[in-house]
Amino acid sequence: ETGVTQSPTHLIKTRGQQVTLRCSSQSGHNTVSWYQQALGQGPQFIFQYYREEENGRGNFPPRFSGLQFPNYSSELNVNALELDDSALYLCALMDGTRGGYTFGSGTRLTVV
Amino acid sequence: AQSVTQPDIHITVSEGASLELRCNYSYGATPYLFWYVQSPGQGLQLLLKYFSGDTLVQGIKGFEAEFKRSQSSFNLRKPSVHWSDAAEYFCAVGPNDMRFGAGTRLTVKP
């Protein structure tokens, strides 16, 4: 039990559709990061939110967007899905120790 | 730009043997370094982290890692591997937008 909940756990979408992935925890975390992990690869940094504002972004196009809510839950939205978007999407919350993150179990997205 | 290299894609060791997984990093300032483990279909679990101080850090499950600034390395070690250690291991550099290596898959032979 990581304390970080991601939903849904699995999802199948059609190319061109839009998807929303969610992340929450029982305790508040003001910093959340999202990662994309393609099969057989390491996680790639998508972006980070701090107090509801985007606070850093990796090499991902604008169709990847996010939100962080006052209750510190977070969403990752992906528009115009492409086949290459098929991956495990991980949410990571900064824990009390500076620079350390706790990861959720991820959402497995398949685009067909 | 920060980056991490894990030279070994796949390592096989016998149960009870020692283990060392290599990690080299590139970072402009003092790095925050992490090792995570991932079982199939699961998220990432933090094994240990280094921020400053003693360059030999102890983690969970009997793992340790040594930070060597001169070699830009942060290798993970375990003196005696158990079958349950079979997993994917990722090295990462931070502190904020953490960058991960491609991972090393560990297989443990009986």
Backbone of each chain as ProteinMPNN parsed JSONL, in Angstrom:
{"seq_chain_A": "ETGVTQSPTHLIKTRGQQVTLRCSSQSGHNTVSWYQQALGQGPQFIFQYYREEENGRGNFPPRFSGLQFPNYSSELNVNALELDDSALYLCALMDGTRGGYTFGSGTRLTVV", "coords_chain_A": {"N_chain_A": [[0.858, -1.207, 0.0], [0.834, 1.993, -1.089], [-0.238, 4.429, -0.505], [-0.832, 6.149, -2.488], [-3.214, 6.613, -4.886], [-4.254, 5.577, -8.011], [-6.404, 5.964, -10.786], [-8.211, 5.005, -13.743], [-7.146, 1.526, -13.317], [-6.589, 0.105, -15.585], [-7.026, 0.802, -19.061], [-8.57, 1.103, -22.204], [-8.367, 2.762, -25.216], [-9.382, 4.407, -28.264], [-7.496, 5.424, -31.091], [-7.129, 8.924, -31.501], [-9.035, 9.618, -29.647], [-9.77, 11.112, -26.404], [-8.356, 11.121, -23.092], [-8.599, 10.859, -19.54], [-6.703, 10.626, -16.683], [-6.393, 9.803, -13.222], [-5.21, 10.8, -9.964], [-4.676, 10.41, -6.517], [-4.303, 10.931, -2.952], [-4.335, 9.874, 0.509], [-3.288, 11.655, 2.269], [-2.315, 15.094, 2.145], [-0.379, 16.364, -0.539], [1.678, 18.757, -1.858], [3.069, 18.727, -4.176], [3.114, 17.15, -7.242], [4.033, 14.773, -9.643], [3.99, 13.525, -12.995], [4.553, 10.606, -14.899], [5.492, 8.841, -17.862], [5.708, 5.526, -18.805], [6.884, 3.574, -21.141], [6.679, 0.276, -22.555], [9.244, -1.774, -21.404], [10.979, 0.305, -20.933], [12.467, 3.045, -19.056], [10.786, 5.255, -16.721], [9.504, 8.295, -18.089], [9.688, 11.74, -17.616], [6.825, 13.715, -17.507], [5.35, 16.075, -16.587], [5.254, 18.418, -13.81], [3.368, 19.45, -11.001], [2.889, 22.077, -8.726], [1.306, 23.277, -6.011], [-1.029, 23.706, -7.568], [-0.096, 24.804, -9.904], [1.643, 24.427, -13.005], [4.921, 23.271, -12.879], [7.195, 22.619, -14.21], [8.239, 20.799, -17.06], [8.534, 17.999, -19.157], [9.758, 16.581, -22.265], [7.244, 16.579, -23.835], [4.358, 16.852, -25.941], [1.913, 19.594, -26.227], [-0.609, 18.4, -26.126], [-0.638, 16.788, -23.997], [-1.752, 17.423, -20.902], [-2.378, 18.842, -17.63], [-3.891, 18.902, -14.336], [-4.068, 20.186, -11.04], [-5.738, 19.932, -8.036], [-7.35, 21.838, -5.344], [-7.535, 20.052, -3.216], [-5.32, 18.603, -3.578], [-5.45, 16.387, -5.232], [-4.954, 15.056, -8.543], [-4.978, 15.337, -12.137], [-4.226, 13.833, -15.279], [-4.439, 14.668, -18.572], [-4.876, 13.564, -21.856], [-5.032, 14.456, -25.149], [-6.25, 13.689, -28.473], [-5.305, 10.969, -28.934], [-2.545, 8.867, -29.68], [-1.096, 5.905, -31.15], [1.402, 5.444, -30.019], [1.113, 6.447, -27.513], [0.419, 4.491, -25.832], [1.073, 3.063, -22.796], [2.384, 2.745, -19.416], [1.183, 4.897, -17.033], [2.382, 6.876, -14.529], [1.871, 8.304, -11.37], [3.434, 10.472, -9.106], [4.066, 11.435, -5.85], [5.509, 13.977, -3.929], [7.214, 13.204, -1.028], [7.552, 13.665, 2.576], [10.262, 13.934, 2.874], [12.67, 15.842, 1.454], [12.882, 15.883, -1.98], [12.29, 13.22, -2.353], [10.089, 10.726, -3.701], [6.859, 9.186, -3.736], [5.374, 6.61, -5.456], [2.405, 5.824, -7.323], [0.586, 2.838, -8.336], [0.034, 2.998, -10.963], [-1.551, 3.614, -14.194], [-2.51, 1.6, -16.772], [-2.5, 2.308, -20.036], [-3.893, 1.549, -23.116], [-3.798, 2.143, -26.5], [-5.678, 1.745, -29.332]], "CA_chain_A": [[0.0, 0.0, 0.0], [1.718, 3.152, -1.216], [-0.902, 5.652, -0.105], [-1.127, 6.913, -3.694], [-4.223, 5.884, -5.633], [-4.438, 5.986, -9.396], [-7.551, 5.334, -11.427], [-8.426, 3.571, -13.532], [-5.908, 0.744, -13.365], [-6.4, -0.242, -16.988], [-7.903, 1.579, -19.931], [-8.352, 0.929, -23.639], [-8.936, 3.873, -25.967], [-9.157, 4.396, -29.701], [-6.686, 6.535, -31.608], [-7.87, 10.151, -31.713], [-9.856, 9.938, -28.489], [-9.17, 11.82, -25.283], [-8.393, 10.321, -21.873], [-8.262, 11.526, -18.276], [-6.21, 9.736, -15.641], [-6.522, 10.476, -11.935], [-4.263, 10.457, -8.909], [-5.035, 11.019, -5.241], [-3.72, 10.291, -1.78], [-5.092, 10.128, 1.731], [-2.71, 12.839, 2.897], [-2.064, 16.127, 1.154], [0.96, 16.571, -1.083], [1.524, 19.915, -2.718], [3.842, 18.532, -5.401], [2.812, 15.893, -7.919], [4.648, 14.602, -10.954], [3.462, 12.437, -13.83], [5.551, 9.947, -15.731], [5.057, 7.853, -18.84], [6.657, 4.428, -18.912], [6.61, 2.648, -22.241], [7.087, -1.101, -22.258], [10.673, -2.033, -21.493], [11.763, 1.53, -20.769], [12.358, 3.75, -17.793], [9.787, 6.338, -16.712], [9.859, 9.579, -18.686], [9.02, 12.84, -16.921], [5.878, 14.47, -18.334], [5.309, 17.398, -15.968], [5.096, 18.478, -12.367], [2.509, 20.511, -10.491], [3.133, 22.511, -7.354], [0.239, 24.197, -5.579], [-1.99, 23.881, -8.659], [0.536, 25.418, -11.069], [2.662, 23.603, -13.641], [6.206, 23.684, -12.305], [8.259, 21.915, -14.924], [7.675, 19.959, -18.097], [9.476, 17.24, -19.965], [9.647, 16.702, -23.711], [5.95, 16.06, -24.266], [3.603, 17.893, -26.658], [0.852, 20.265, -25.455], [-1.812, 17.6, -25.964], [-0.542, 16.26, -22.636], [-1.986, 18.526, -19.975], [-2.693, 18.368, -16.301], [-4.544, 19.759, -13.35], [-3.956, 19.809, -9.631], [-6.887, 20.54, -7.365], [-7.057, 22.307, -3.983], [-7.38, 18.923, -2.292], [-4.067, 17.998, -4.005], [-5.592, 15.346, -6.236], [-4.397, 15.521, -9.81], [-5.386, 14.677, -13.368], [-3.443, 13.908, -16.504], [-5.301, 14.598, -19.737], [-4.186, 13.409, -23.132], [-5.938, 14.62, -26.281], [-5.825, 13.159, -29.78], [-4.446, 9.834, -28.606], [-1.79, 8.172, -30.724], [-0.739, 4.538, -30.757], [2.605, 5.507, -29.174], [0.766, 6.864, -26.147], [0.213, 3.268, -25.046], [2.137, 3.02, -21.786], [1.978, 2.823, -18.012], [1.286, 6.266, -16.567], [2.644, 6.858, -13.099], [1.765, 9.523, -10.589], [4.402, 10.444, -8.013], [3.853, 12.52, -4.888], [6.686, 14.269, -3.131], [6.945, 12.883, 0.373], [8.048, 14.647, 3.52], [11.703, 14.077, 2.73], [12.929, 16.668, 0.263], [13.385, 15.232, -3.176], [11.847, 11.844, -2.466], [8.748, 10.575, -4.251], [6.119, 7.947, -3.596], [4.67, 6.356, -6.702], [1.248, 4.966, -7.397], [0.781, 1.619, -9.116], [-0.044, 3.344, -12.368], [-2.666, 3.31, -15.091], [-2.033, 1.016, -18.028], [-3.299, 2.81, -21.16], [-3.668, 0.926, -24.419], [-4.451, 2.866, -27.588], [-5.823, 0.831, -30.479]], "C_chain_A": [[0.885, 1.246, 0.0], [1.098, 4.407, -0.676], [-1.233, 6.535, -1.276], [-2.062, 6.066, -4.546], [-4.36, 6.45, -7.028], [-5.634, 5.236, -9.984], [-7.719, 5.854, -12.849], [-7.101, 2.815, -13.565], [-5.567, 0.356, -14.801], [-7.432, 0.506, -17.824], [-7.548, 1.277, -21.376], [-9.085, 2.048, -24.357], [-8.593, 3.703, -27.441], [-8.34, 5.611, -30.106], [-7.573, 7.739, -31.924], [-8.755, 10.554, -30.537], [-9.062, 10.713, -27.447], [-9.301, 10.956, -24.03], [-8.005, 11.185, -20.672], [-7.879, 10.473, -17.253], [-6.159, 10.511, -14.335], [-5.561, 9.922, -10.891], [-4.701, 11.147, -7.625], [-4.307, 10.31, -4.12], [-4.533, 10.666, -0.56], [-4.562, 11.346, 2.457], [-2.331, 13.839, 1.817], [-0.607, 16.218, 0.746], [0.872, 17.735, -2.057], [2.315, 19.806, -4.012], [3.53, 17.164, -5.983], [3.476, 15.893, -9.293], [3.991, 13.441, -11.681], [4.57, 11.923, -14.736], [4.873, 8.994, -16.704], [6.127, 6.781, -18.93], [6.209, 3.478, -20.016], [7.182, 1.283, -21.893], [8.593, -1.27, -22.431], [11.558, -0.814, -21.331], [11.614, 2.093, -19.359], [11.286, 4.824, -17.866], [10.341, 7.625, -17.304], [9.027, 10.671, -18.032], [8.111, 13.598, -17.878], [5.802, 15.906, -17.838], [5.106, 17.27, -14.469], [4.192, 19.647, -12.014], [2.856, 20.792, -9.034], [2.089, 23.558, -7.02], [-0.589, 24.656, -6.77], [-1.403, 24.558, -9.899], [1.565, 24.454, -11.674], [4.036, 24.159, -13.288], [7.367, 22.979, -12.977], [7.614, 20.958, -15.897], [8.778, 19.244, -18.844], [9.179, 17.424, -21.444], [8.37, 16.037, -24.228], [5.15, 17.19, -24.912], [2.472, 18.452, -25.807], [-0.418, 19.438, -25.294], [-1.787, 16.796, -24.659], [-0.709, 17.451, -21.691], [-2.406, 17.973, -18.621], [-3.434, 19.385, -15.463], [-4.176, 19.243, -11.965], [-5.014, 20.596, -8.882], [-6.523, 20.975, -5.944], [-6.911, 21.185, -2.972], [-6.158, 18.08, -2.657], [-4.217, 16.771, -4.874], [-5.184, 15.929, -7.59], [-4.972, 14.725, -10.969], [-4.337, 14.846, -14.437], [-4.422, 13.721, -17.653], [-4.443, 14.456, -20.99], [-5.232, 13.494, -24.239], [-5.362, 13.944, -27.526], [-4.863, 11.996, -29.615], [-3.806, 9.224, -29.846], [-1.401, 6.79, -30.205], [0.449, 4.532, -29.792], [2.328, 6.005, -27.761], [0.472, 5.659, -25.258], [1.385, 3.101, -24.093], [1.512, 2.892, -20.404], [2.201, 4.264, -17.564], [1.329, 6.282, -15.046], [2.523, 8.252, -12.509], [2.738, 9.406, -9.417], [4.196, 11.659, -7.122], [5.112, 12.729, -4.057], [6.36, 14.003, -1.672], [7.621, 13.905, 1.271], [9.54, 14.882, 3.438], [11.992, 14.785, 1.417], [13.516, 15.851, -0.863], [12.96, 13.802, -3.334], [10.411, 11.767, -2.943], [8.18, 9.21, -3.939], [5.257, 7.775, -4.83], [3.406, 5.545, -6.482], [1.562, 3.748, -8.259], [0.569, 1.832, -10.605], [-1.357, 2.997, -13.036], [-2.074, 2.787, -16.391], [-2.983, 1.45, -19.136], [-2.896, 2.082, -22.435], [-4.467, 1.694, -25.453], [-4.475, 1.953, -28.806], [-6.355, 1.564, -31.716]], "O_chain_A": [[1.594, 1.515, 0.969], [1.81, 5.375, -0.405], [-1.858, 7.58, -1.095], [-1.737, 4.929, -4.887], [-4.556, 7.652, -7.208], [-5.845, 4.052, -9.721], [-7.407, 7.011, -13.129], [-6.052, 3.408, -13.816], [-4.397, 0.29, -15.176], [-8.539, 0.801, -17.374], [-6.373, 1.204, -21.735], [-10.278, 2.262, -24.138], [-7.672, 2.979, -27.816], [-8.48, 6.69, -29.531], [-8.631, 7.598, -32.536], [-9.177, 11.707, -30.443], [-7.86, 10.937, -27.586], [-10.232, 10.159, -23.912], [-7.198, 12.108, -20.78], [-8.641, 9.542, -16.989], [-5.915, 11.718, -14.326], [-5.16, 8.759, -10.928], [-5.054, 12.326, -7.637], [-3.759, 9.224, -4.309], [-5.307, 11.624, -0.569], [-5.305, 12.005, 3.185], [-2.056, 13.449, 0.682], [0.29, 16.156, 1.586], [0.068, 17.699, -2.989], [2.241, 20.697, -4.859], [3.664, 16.144, -5.306], [3.471, 16.899, -10.003], [3.501, 12.497, -11.061], [5.393, 12.676, -15.256], [3.824, 8.419, -16.411], [7.307, 7.081, -19.11], [5.281, 2.688, -19.844], [8.061, 1.161, -21.039], [9.145, -0.946, -23.483], [12.764, -0.889, -21.568], [10.754, 1.672, -18.585], [10.916, 5.258, -18.957], [11.488, 7.998, -17.059], [7.809, 10.545, -17.908], [8.553, 14.067, -18.927], [6.142, 16.841, -18.562], [4.831, 16.195, -13.936], [4.243, 20.701, -12.647], [3.082, 19.885, -8.234], [2.004, 24.598, -7.672], [-0.821, 25.851, -6.954], [-2.134, 24.854, -10.843], [2.27, 23.753, -10.948], [4.279, 25.362, -13.386], [8.412, 22.77, -12.361], [6.57, 20.371, -15.608], [9.829, 19.819, -19.127], [8.431, 18.325, -21.826], [8.423, 15.055, -24.967], [5.246, 18.343, -24.492], [2.108, 17.865, -24.788], [-1.231, 19.733, -24.417], [-2.79, 16.199, -24.269], [0.108, 18.372, -21.691], [-2.742, 16.797, -18.486], [-3.579, 20.552, -15.829], [-3.998, 18.045, -11.749], [-5.158, 21.801, -9.085], [-5.51, 20.536, -5.4], [-6.226, 21.353, -1.963], [-5.97, 16.986, -2.124], [-3.214, 16.155, -5.233], [-5.084, 17.145, -7.75], [-5.399, 13.582, -10.803], [-3.646, 15.863, -14.5], [-5.149, 12.729, -17.701], [-3.428, 15.133, -21.155], [-6.187, 12.719, -24.273], [-4.166, 13.669, -27.616], [-3.734, 12.04, -30.103], [-4.43, 9.086, -30.898], [-1.378, 6.539, -29.001], [0.502, 3.723, -28.867], [3.216, 5.984, -26.908], [0.296, 5.811, -24.049], [2.538, 3.009, -24.515], [0.292, 2.925, -20.243], [3.305, 4.789, -17.707], [0.434, 5.771, -14.372], [3.004, 9.235, -13.071], [2.846, 8.343, -8.806], [4.157, 12.79, -7.608], [5.701, 11.776, -3.547], [5.368, 14.502, -1.141], [8.191, 14.887, 0.795], [10.032, 15.917, 3.885], [11.563, 14.318, 0.362], [14.547, 15.199, -0.695], [13.243, 13.202, -4.371], [9.601, 12.64, -2.63], [8.899, 8.212, -3.883], [4.504, 8.673, -5.207], [3.333, 4.701, -5.589], [2.645, 3.634, -8.833], [0.882, 0.961, -11.416], [-2.156, 2.209, -12.53], [-1.249, 3.443, -17.026], [-4.134, 1.017, -19.177], [-1.717, 2.01, -22.784], [-5.675, 1.878, -25.303], [-3.442, 1.454, -29.252], [-6.537, 0.949, -32.767]]}, "seq_chain_B": "AQSVTQPDIHITVSEGASLELRCNYSYGATPYLFWYVQSPGQGLQLLLKYFSGDTLVQGIKGFEAEFKRSQSSFNLRKPSVHWSDAAEYFCAVGPNDMRFGAGTRLTVKP", "coords_chain_B": {"N_chain_B": [[22.087, 19.097, -19.174], [20.288, 16.912, -17.039], [20.9, 13.409, -16.712], [20.711, 9.814, -16.77], [22.509, 6.813, -16.875], [22.235, 3.406, -17.227], [24.221, 0.849, -17.605], [23.856, -1.899, -17.895], [21.512, -3.956, -19.289], [20.313, -6.349, -18.658], [20.768, -8.61, -16.038], [21.896, -11.656, -14.685], [21.953, -13.536, -11.784], [22.986, -15.998, -9.375], [20.997, -17.348, -6.742], [21.826, -16.221, -3.53], [24.279, -15.269, -4.275], [26.425, -12.357, -4.664], [25.503, -8.984, -5.641], [25.802, -6.341, -7.97], [24.613, -3.435, -9.329], [24.984, -1.149, -11.901], [25.187, 2.421, -12.172], [25.404, 5.47, -13.785], [25.564, 8.988, -13.757], [24.615, 12.241, -14.999], [24.806, 15.499, -14.055], [24.343, 18.903, -13.293], [24.716, 20.102, -10.806], [24.958, 19.402, -7.275], [23.87, 16.189, -7.046], [20.701, 14.643, -6.364], [20.148, 11.372, -5.673], [18.646, 8.275, -6.53], [17.464, 4.925, -6.055], [15.117, 2.766, -7.414], [12.783, 0.029, -7.316], [10.935, -2.166, -9.384], [8.314, -4.345, -9.683], [6.786, -6.688, -11.973], [4.183, -5.111, -13.765], [3.667, -3.324, -11.75], [3.911, -0.324, -9.671], [6.595, 1.923, -8.737], [8.969, 1.269, -6.208], [10.712, 2.83, -3.64], [14.053, 2.167, -2.959], [16.401, 3.257, -1.837], [18.015, 6.412, -1.11], [20.152, 9.191, -1.883], [21.24, 12.215, -0.647], [23.102, 13.916, 0.623], [26.114, 13.943, 2.66], [27.225, 10.976, 4.283], [28.669, 8.813, 1.984], [28.01, 6.212, 1.531], [25.072, 4.603, 1.472], [22.356, 3.101, 3.161], [19.618, 0.963, 2.424], [16.289, -0.35, 2.029], [15.415, -3.869, 2.321], [17.969, -4.945, 2.482], [19.681, -3.705, 0.682], [22.322, -1.554, -0.488], [24.02, 1.463, -1.482], [26.636, 3.237, -3.113], [27.848, 6.464, -3.415], [29.896, 7.97, -5.717], [31.516, 10.671, -6.451], [33.667, 11.393, -8.094], [33.571, 9.537, -10.096], [31.086, 9.853, -11.067], [29.067, 8.083, -10.281], [26.653, 5.784, -8.913], [26.298, 3.125, -7.651], [24.401, 0.189, -7.034], [24.225, -2.266, -4.49], [24.126, -5.625, -3.177], [24.772, -8.015, -0.752], [23.913, -10.712, -0.721], [21.793, -12.284, -2.769], [18.271, -12.786, -2.998], [15.63, -14.935, -4.18], [13.318, -13.458, -4.389], [14.185, -10.971, -5.089], [14.205, -10.644, -7.787], [13.439, -8.516, -10.365], [12.794, -5.294, -11.909], [15.172, -2.733, -11.914], [15.674, 0.647, -11.235], [17.651, 3.497, -11.6], [17.748, 6.893, -10.584], [17.952, 10.469, -10.999], [17.673, 13.558, -9.28], [16.699, 16.865, -8.032], [13.922, 17.434, -8.431], [12.286, 17.25, -11.099], [12.6, 14.264, -11.687], [14.886, 12.192, -13.411], [15.076, 9.158, -15.042], [17.008, 6.14, -15.441], [17.245, 3.609, -18.028], [16.793, 1.218, -16.889], [17.588, -1.925, -15.25], [17.163, -5.273, -15.666], [16.774, -7.802, -13.372], [17.452, -11.153, -13.04], [17.097, -14.039, -11.072], [18.738, -16.966, -10.474], [17.922, -20.266, -9.34]], "CA_chain_B": [[20.838, 18.457, -18.788], [20.531, 15.739, -16.212], [20.615, 12.13, -17.352], [21.163, 8.634, -16.06], [22.826, 5.664, -17.717], [22.388, 2.098, -16.597], [24.879, 0.131, -18.712], [23.456, -3.302, -17.986], [20.078, -4.101, -19.539], [19.83, -7.559, -18.012], [21.778, -9.312, -15.245], [21.441, -12.896, -14.053], [22.816, -13.994, -10.693], [22.478, -17.131, -8.624], [20.525, -17.017, -5.41], [22.904, -16.253, -2.553], [25.448, -14.557, -4.792], [26.38, -10.904, -4.493], [24.945, -8.249, -6.773], [26.095, -4.92, -8.142], [23.982, -2.81, -10.488], [25.708, 0.085, -12.163], [24.449, 3.633, -12.513], [26.191, 6.673, -13.992], [24.662, 10.118, -13.909], [25.12, 13.545, -15.429], [23.995, 16.518, -13.373], [25.157, 20.098, -13.166], [24.944, 20.497, -9.419], [24.979, 18.238, -6.393], [22.687, 15.406, -7.413], [19.937, 13.78, -5.476], [20.17, 10.099, -6.385], [17.661, 7.321, -6.036], [17.251, 3.618, -6.665], [13.766, 2.245, -7.282], [12.563, -1.314, -7.824], [9.602, -2.317, -9.958], [7.889, -5.692, -10.027], [5.962, -6.64, -13.189], [2.851, -4.534, -13.677], [3.523, -2.525, -10.529], [4.577, 0.97, -9.625], [7.993, 1.953, -8.303], [9.198, 1.32, -4.77], [12.002, 3.422, -3.33], [14.979, 1.33, -2.198], [17.257, 4.135, -1.063], [18.268, 7.709, -1.721], [21.313, 9.936, -1.408], [21.159, 13.662, -0.811], [24.377, 14.481, 1.052], [26.67, 13.251, 3.812], [27.904, 9.696, 4.098], [28.489, 8.4, 0.586], [27.472, 4.853, 1.53], [23.724, 4.69, 2.036], [21.666, 1.837, 3.368], [18.224, 1.02, 2.057], [15.446, -1.454, 2.47], [15.64, -5.187, 1.735], [19.386, -5.286, 2.501], [20.434, -3.024, -0.369], [23.116, -0.366, -0.196], [24.573, 2.099, -2.674], [27.752, 4.135, -2.828], [27.987, 7.633, -4.273], [31.283, 8.318, -6.04], [31.433, 11.89, -7.255], [34.737, 11.41, -9.103], [33.189, 8.633, -11.183], [29.672, 10.126, -11.394], [28.393, 6.796, -10.197], [25.834, 5.495, -7.727], [26.043, 1.709, -7.871], [23.583, -0.506, -6.036], [24.826, -3.556, -4.139], [23.503, -6.474, -2.163], [25.742, -9.097, -0.535], [23.357, -12.042, -0.961], [20.522, -12.056, -3.465], [17.177, -13.725, -2.748], [14.821, -15.105, -5.383], [12.312, -12.399, -4.437], [14.782, -9.729, -5.6], [14.028, -10.576, -9.233], [12.603, -7.35, -10.676], [13.466, -4.26, -12.7], [15.758, -1.739, -11.031], [15.876, 1.932, -11.905], [18.392, 4.57, -10.96], [17.171, 8.178, -10.972], [18.625, 11.662, -10.472], [16.713, 14.607, -9.022], [15.694, 16.507, -7.042], [12.493, 17.622, -8.706], [11.861, 16.477, -12.269], [13.524, 13.131, -11.677], [15.18, 11.515, -14.673], [15.354, 7.752, -14.781], [17.707, 5.334, -16.416], [16.393, 2.678, -18.781], [16.518, 0.072, -16.037], [18.302, -3.2, -15.334], [16.296, -6.392, -15.262], [17.511, -8.798, -12.59], [16.944, -12.525, -12.96], [17.779, -14.798, -10.023], [18.725, -18.415, -10.713], [17.87, -21.042, -8.089]], "C_chain_B": [[21.154, 17.193, -17.985], [20.144, 14.475, -16.963], [21.206, 11.013, -16.519], [21.409, 7.522, -17.061], [22.96, 4.42, -16.86], [22.938, 1.16, -17.671], [24.379, -1.291, -18.934], [21.952, -3.413, -18.148], [19.525, -5.261, -18.73], [20.998, -8.217, -17.278], [21.147, -10.547, -14.64], [22.439, -13.285, -12.975], [22.17, -15.199, -10.026], [22.018, -16.682, -7.248], [21.665, -17.21, -4.404], [24.163, -15.543, -3.001], [25.295, -13.06, -4.546], [25.93, -10.242, -5.782], [25.488, -6.833, -6.791], [25.449, -4.452, -9.431], [24.591, -1.432, -10.671], [24.791, 1.232, -12.572], [25.447, 4.775, -12.657], [25.247, 7.835, -14.286], [25.402, 11.325, -14.466], [24.197, 14.593, -14.827], [24.875, 17.701, -13.073], [25.512, 20.506, -11.757], [25.055, 19.237, -8.566], [23.715, 17.428, -6.639], [21.975, 14.809, -6.212], [19.763, 12.476, -6.262], [19.273, 9.079, -5.716], [17.83, 5.978, -6.752], [15.824, 3.183, -6.34], [13.729, 0.827, -7.829], [11.121, -1.422, -8.302], [9.352, -3.787, -10.284], [6.943, -5.605, -11.214], [4.567, -6.085, -12.941], [2.608, -3.642, -12.484], [4.162, -1.16, -10.672], [5.993, 0.819, -9.1], [8.075, 2.06, -6.782], [10.603, 1.854, -4.514], [12.838, 2.471, -2.481], [15.861, 2.181, -1.285], [17.472, 5.43, -1.823], [19.519, 8.325, -1.106], [21.097, 11.417, -1.697], [22.506, 14.315, -0.495], [24.907, 13.622, 2.192], [27.381, 11.97, 3.447], [27.61, 9.152, 2.705], [28.003, 6.958, 0.453], [26.117, 4.899, 2.226], [23.09, 3.304, 2.105], [20.198, 1.997, 3.009], [17.445, -0.153, 2.608], [15.88, -2.748, 1.791], [17.114, -5.544, 1.648], [20.222, -4.649, 1.412], [21.224, -1.847, 0.185], [23.629, 0.208, -1.513], [25.665, 3.059, -2.247], [27.83, 5.234, -3.864], [29.463, 7.925, -4.459], [31.264, 9.49, -6.997], [32.464, 11.879, -8.387], [34.404, 10.544, -10.305], [31.761, 8.883, -11.663], [28.866, 8.838, -11.359], [27.629, 6.65, -8.889], [25.379, 4.046, -7.885], [25.302, 1.072, -6.7], [24.188, -1.882, -5.774], [23.956, -4.3, -3.135], [24.406, -7.689, -1.986], [25.218, -10.489, -0.882], [21.947, -11.891, -1.522], [19.526, -13.176, -3.139], [16.325, -13.809, -4.003], [13.796, -13.984, -5.526], [12.872, -11.066, -4.922], [14.648, -9.601, -7.114], [13.014, -9.492, -9.575], [13.371, -6.45, -11.626], [13.934, -3.185, -11.731], [16.079, -0.474, -11.81], [16.669, 2.875, -11.008], [17.807, 5.887, -11.447], [17.955, 9.307, -10.321], [17.622, 12.782, -10.354], [17.385, 15.919, -8.733], [14.243, 16.56, -7.502], [11.999, 16.801, -9.888], [12.829, 15.317, -12.453], [13.666, 12.524, -13.054], [15.654, 10.113, -14.342], [16.252, 7.15, -15.856], [16.736, 4.37, -17.08], [16.084, 1.409, -17.995], [17.432, -1.102, -16.283], [17.375, -4.285, -14.827], [17.147, -7.447, -14.577], [16.756, -10.123, -12.602], [17.759, -13.258, -11.913], [17.613, -16.291, -10.301], [18.676, -19.164, -9.386], [19.208, -21.7, -7.773]], "O_chain_B": [[22.149, 16.51, -18.227], [19.193, 14.465, -17.744], [22.079, 11.231, -15.68], [20.619, 7.313, -17.981], [23.712, 4.399, -15.886], [22.195, 0.725, -18.552], [24.473, -1.821, -20.041], [21.196, -3.017, -17.261], [18.423, -5.187, -18.185], [22.086, -8.362, -17.835], [20.02, -10.51, -14.146], [23.641, -13.356, -13.233], [20.956, -15.391, -10.104], [22.577, -15.755, -6.663], [22.368, -18.22, -4.424], [25.03, -15.245, -2.18], [24.205, -12.562, -4.262], [25.966, -10.837, -6.859], [25.62, -6.198, -5.744], [25.706, -5.005, -10.5], [24.699, -0.652, -9.725], [23.767, 1.036, -13.226], [26.246, 5.02, -11.753], [24.248, 7.67, -14.986], [26.629, 11.415, -14.414], [22.986, 14.587, -15.049], [26.019, 17.542, -12.648], [26.513, 21.189, -11.542], [25.228, 18.136, -9.091], [22.607, 17.934, -6.457], [22.585, 14.514, -5.184], [19.282, 12.492, -7.395], [19.16, 9.032, -4.491], [18.278, 5.916, -7.897], [15.38, 3.217, -5.192], [14.53, 0.46, -8.689], [10.208, -0.848, -7.708], [10.085, -4.395, -11.064], [6.35, -4.552, -11.446], [3.86, -6.523, -12.033], [1.473, -3.241, -12.226], [4.856, -0.872, -11.647], [6.523, -0.29, -9.029], [7.351, 2.834, -6.156], [11.571, 1.378, -5.108], [12.4, 2.02, -1.423], [16.044, 1.864, -0.11], [17.158, 5.539, -3.008], [19.891, 8.026, 0.028], [20.812, 11.817, -2.825], [22.989, 15.159, -1.25], [24.24, 12.689, 2.639], [28.058, 11.89, 2.422], [26.453, 9.044, 2.298], [27.623, 6.535, -0.639], [26.028, 5.197, 3.417], [23.273, 2.464, 1.224], [19.602, 3.044, 3.26], [17.883, -0.849, 3.524], [16.622, -2.726, 0.809], [17.488, -6.372, 0.817], [21.38, -5.027, 1.236], [20.848, -1.232, 1.183], [23.664, -0.483, -2.531], [25.621, 3.624, -1.154], [27.873, 4.961, -5.063], [30.198, 8.105, -3.488], [31.029, 9.332, -8.195], [32.169, 12.304, -9.504], [34.896, 10.787, -11.407], [31.282, 8.198, -12.567], [28.093, 8.539, -12.269], [27.928, 7.313, -7.896], [24.223, 3.777, -8.21], [25.553, 1.384, -5.536], [24.609, -2.576, -6.7], [23.182, -3.719, -2.374], [24.771, -8.331, -2.971], [25.991, -11.355, -1.294], [21.034, -11.431, -0.836], [19.893, -14.346, -3.023], [16.293, -12.873, -4.801], [13.442, -13.599, -6.64], [12.111, -10.124, -5.143], [14.951, -8.544, -7.667], [11.867, -9.542, -9.13], [14.459, -6.795, -12.088], [13.193, -2.774, -10.839], [16.671, -0.515, -12.889], [16.386, 3.021, -9.819], [17.408, 5.99, -12.607], [18.542, 9.145, -9.252], [16.788, 12.951, -11.244], [18.533, 16.112, -9.133], [13.415, 15.797, -7.005], [11.361, 15.765, -9.699], [13.752, 15.379, -13.265], [12.684, 12.361, -13.777], [16.512, 9.909, -13.484], [16.259, 7.583, -17.008], [15.555, 4.323, -16.736], [15.22, 0.623, -18.384], [17.984, -1.265, -17.372], [16.87, -4.223, -13.706], [18.129, -7.927, -15.143], [15.586, -10.199, -12.227], [18.981, -13.117, -11.865], [16.497, -16.808, -10.355], [19.312, -18.753, -8.415], [19.334, -22.386, -6.759]]}, "name": "protein", "num_of_chains": 2, "seq": "ETGVTQSPTHLIKTRGQQVTLRCSSQSGHNTVSWYQQALGQGPQFIFQYYREEENGRGNFPPRFSGLQFPNYSSELNVNALELDDSALYLCALMDGTRGGYTFGSGTRLTVVAQSVTQPDIHITVSEGASLELRCNYSYGATPYLFWYVQSPGQGLQLLLKYFSGDTLVQGIKGFEAEFKRSQSSFNLRKPSVHWSDAAEYFCAVGPNDMRFGAGTRLTVKP"}
